[in-house]
Amino acid sequence: MKVFVTGGSGYIGSVCVEMLINEGHEVVVFDNLERGHCEALHPDAKFVKGDLLCKEDIFNALEENPVDVVMHFAAYALVGESMAQPELYFRNNVVGGANLAEAMVRAGIKKIVFSSTCATYGQPDTDEITEDTIQCPTNPYGESKLMFEKMLLWYEKLHDIKPVFLRYFNACGASDRYGEDHEPESHIIPNVLAVALGKKSAVSVFGYDYPTPDGTCVRDYIHILDLAQAHLLAATKDVTGPFNLGTGTGISVKQIVDACIRVTGKDIPYEMCGRRPGDPAKLIANANKAKTILGWVPKYSDVDSIVESAWKWHQQNPDGYE
């Protein structure tokens, strides 16, 4: 295939590009590098620097680079930031997405695999989330992703574009080549490992009074390589619609800290802080649809394997991509 990847210098996008190229596909990366890294651009991918908020950039990129499918990762993705600055999220994630969809119509591209999120569900009244669970986001980040999902459904009806929504839960871990490096870093595993590396004195655990077994948030942690595999399957199969990507196993923030202590062999101090606005207590996926229809089988997503891969990458790259 020829694949057009927006946000291919970011955490998830870079690993998906790596897997696509390893599988023999031709990749064009479109990215403004605002929150990604030049060092995370795969050397065998064609790079087009551009911004989805500039129609001319994305129109020209798709017209000049005929492809079979678009994988759309480019988005802002910080819950806390979205609560403080919602306008950033609706402009970047929604307006940028609208420009991408319009450019696809103009270029005659009929398939898009969209990097969506479990944040579209909000805080559902169920322990296990299926694709039919009511979507009611609790933060502008989730709302912006849901808005683009709804937009693509209209493009499916009116322009015959085939959208796949991959609603993944907590992406984590690393490939041998690419890992997680955000500024600011809001994800628990790299923050805990920063303490193990001596980069931070302690890790903050946000929320200790949730209605969960140990009081900390419970999430479904999915290895980045398993996520990348799902994107390849979604791109190559004749499917549309939403698919949850997760393990079906809930792991608390405290259990993640314990796993990092176990894997690194380091003493990792942590401090309990107040809840972050917009954070649900518990989010666990039912991913049976992805397993049945896509043939997706997670291989790396037990907690120790996730932490081990992240720890290996952060030891090799203690300052991230810098």
Phi, psi and omega in degrees: 000159166254123189237132177257118186246115173273138181075033183283358175259003179271182186300300184285318181301319183294321180289323177294319176299316179302314182291319177302313181293320177298332179271003174092012180272157178264130189234135169246123179260127176246121187201145175265356178065015181296315181238007176259197185220131175306322183291344179267003175280123182293133184296339181265002175264147172281130182253128173241115178277126181189170185235131179296340178282352176253107183303320182299321180301309186283324177300312181295319183298317181283327178290326183272349183229081179300129182224169180267330187206149174253135167249121188250106178250338190297113181190157166279145190214035179249116183302311183299317179297322181293330177287329181274327183224069183300330182299327177299320186284320179288327178288307186289308187282326184267307180296317177300319177296320179298319178297321178296314180298318179296320179294324177297318178298313181299324183271354179076025179270130192251359182224138176223132171256113188259128176284090179263202190201154174291348178295347176291339181278339183071228178244084184288156178273053179205150179279342184226122188265125172255174180293341180268357177299139181302134179266115181215081187300149178254006179208157181298332176301307179298322179297320181295322177292319178296321179299321180287325173304311181297322178299316182293331176297324176289324177292330175295315181291319190263336183233007177061026172282136181260106181262141170242127179255112176262102182268090182265161186266237186267103178290138182198175182085190183206158166272179177294334188260321188233143181218195189261122180211095180246156174221108001283160178266120182252351185274145191291317187295308178297330177290321177293317181292335175297326176291316179299330179276355182082013180278337179225154182277331181200160177254142178268130175253114187270106178101120179230007183234027175286157177282063180231166185306321180247009176087349179261160182303143176249130181225165177257107186266126185236130183293141183301327178291324175292322175297315181299319179298320178297322178296319178296317179296318180295326181285328187266342181263155180275078183226158173219170174093188187271147174220125172283141175236109179192179183262344185082005180243126178271134178232131182278162177301319178298321178293327175295316178300316179298320179295321178295321176297317182294315184287317184278337186070017183256154170280123185237097177293145176220154180234135179278127180238175178291166180295150171273138178301135176090357181274116172291160182287321190210130177221114181228135186271145158256109185253024182299325181297316179296321181292321184282312187273317179276340187074030185275129179230105178299135184245339192239010197262020167286151192298322181292321178296320178299308183295320180299317180293319179294317180298318178300315182293317182290329174294322180283337183228065187298337177255020182067214182282351178293000000 
